[in-house]
Amino acid sequence: MKQLGIIFYILNLLFIAEAGARPLSKENFKFKKEIRLTKEPKDGKIVRLELDEDVFKNSFSTDIRVAHKGEILPYLRRQSKELLLSHESITPKVIFQKQSNEEELDITVLELPKLSEGFVYNELTINRSTNYESNISIYLGDSPSDFPERFSSFVYSYGDRSSNQIDLNGTKFRYIRIESNIGSNLEFLKVSKSKEALNLYFSTDVEWKEPSLNEGKTEYNFSNEKRTYFQKIKLDTAESTWERRILVLAKKDKKNWETAFEQTVRKLDSKPVYLPLNFTAVGEFKIQFFDYENDPIRLKTVTLMQPKEELLFFAPPNLDPKEFYLYYGNPYQWPPQFDPLSIPDSSPSDASQNVASATLSEQIDNSEYAFSFVQPPFSGIVANVLFYIGIFSLLGLVWRIQKKKSILIQRS
């Protein structure tokens, strides 16, 4: 019984060690950067801090922490303000609308204005006067009779909760065909457009292994050893014109893959094509071109792209610039969970007088960084060891009890 008591005591210490979330455990982070304010903000004023390429390359998405005098500051993380403010809205023109009883579908075709050079369409906003939900198929094309791109989306509105924006993945196609459940009666309010703003992305080129050719498709595998995060892939190919169905699979865990992109893509000139993913991917991935009887597509360069991001947080009282840091560099760090009322609003239209800008210093190796038995991966190993010790201790206890019973039975 003493052994069990010791085990439970150690486990209790582990949980207590992890419970204090407010002070920052600096030893868990490999890197840090000084946060430098352009001017001294007032207490409670919003600080806007743009993350730089060092953070992009050496952080693991969930491990970023802002600390002042050793305490964590809650923050809102979003795409950079310039990227958000570059959007404009236009009203689409309905050129065809039909209710198909045979297919049980509402069919609508929208026409969008011609885009200026360097612009793309981003989102389609829909609405209905009452609560609704609908599965929608979206077709994109250059004419009302040719829709080479297709994807699906689920939209809904339940009182004050809704998901009514359809991501168009930065398309340049002018025509949109929407097929929804019959009786949906959806209204198509607006389409947002923006400059491609590719300079507002971090990018890194990656290498690939020799492609495999089988079953009418060409497959390229990428190890992405640096575990770069990315939301978009830029492809440059040896062939200048082609149309192929492309499938991008991202490694979900040791055994499973997840579909990050699946569309028919058309390339009409020597410019690269962009594949916007359904989610932020990291680590190993593969790209499949469905060539069938056509010659295989040959890749020249593959570039991973991630939108530039910024952090918004309230300036702490009695701010000390010498104890103001950004910490990162821990692949096992759990995601931050902040009280929504402790962080600024997500609106990009912050008045300039209410927001103070900040920049980051050069990357610094954190001298306090050290391995800890109460942090992953060692905490997992310790927990497993303690678990098996507990199991064997219980088995030993059961064996002793059974042995005593056997002795008593023999004596009787």
PEKA-V488358 format. One record per backbone hydrogen bond with DSSP energy under -0.5 kcal/mol. NH is the residue of the N-H (numbers start at 1). CO is the residue of the C=O. If there is no record, write none. Layout:
BEGIN
NH/CO
NH/CO
END
This chain:
BEGIN
5/1
6/2
7/3
8/4
9/5
10/6
11/7
12/8
13/9
14/10
15/11
16/12
17/13
18/14
19/15
19/16
20/16
21/19
24/70
26/24
28/25
29/26
30/329
31/328
32/364
33/326
35/324
36/34
36/359
37/35
38/357
44/315
45/42
46/354
47/313
48/356
49/47
49/311
50/48
50/358
51/309
56/52
57/53
58/54
59/55
62/60
65/327
66/73
67/325
68/71
69/323
71/68
72/22
73/66
74/72
76/312
78/310
80/308
83/80
84/80
85/81
86/82
87/84
88/193
90/191
92/90
93/111
94/92
95/93
95/109
96/109
98/107
100/98
100/105
101/99
104/100
105/100
106/180
107/98
107/105
108/178
109/96
110/176
111/93
112/174
119/116
120/194
121/171
122/192
123/192
124/166
125/190
126/164
127/187
132/157
134/155
136/153
137/179
138/151
139/177
140/149
141/175
143/146
146/143
149/140
151/138
153/136
155/134
155/153
156/163
157/132
158/161
159/157
161/158
163/156
166/124
167/165
168/122
169/122
171/121
174/141
175/141
176/110
177/139
178/108
178/176
179/137
180/106
180/178
182/104
184/181
187/127
189/125
189/187
190/125
191/90
192/123
193/88
194/120
196/118
200/197
201/198
202/306
204/304
206/302
209/221
212/219
214/212
214/217
217/214
218/289
219/212
220/287
222/285
227/224
230/281
231/305
232/305
233/275
234/303
235/233
235/273
236/301
238/298
242/267
244/265
245/290
246/244
246/263
247/288
248/261
249/247
249/286
250/258
251/284
252/256
253/256
258/250
260/248
260/258
261/248
263/246
265/244
265/263
267/242
273/235
275/233
276/274
277/231
278/260
281/230
281/279
285/222
286/249
287/220
288/247
289/218
290/245
290/288
291/216
291/289
292/216
294/291
299/297
300/236
301/236
302/206
303/234
304/204
305/232
306/202
308/200
310/78
311/49
312/76
313/47
315/45
319/316
321/319
323/320
324/321
325/67
325/323
326/33
327/65
328/31
333/330
342/339
343/340
350/348
354/351
355/352
356/46
358/48
359/36
361/34
364/32
366/30
367/365
369/366
370/27
375/372
378/375
379/375
381/377
382/378
383/379
384/380
385/381
386/382
387/383
388/384
389/385
390/386
391/387
392/388
393/389
394/390
395/391
396/392
397/393
398/394
399/395
400/396
401/397
402/398
403/399
404/400
405/401
406/402
407/403
408/404
409/405
410/406
411/407
412/408
END
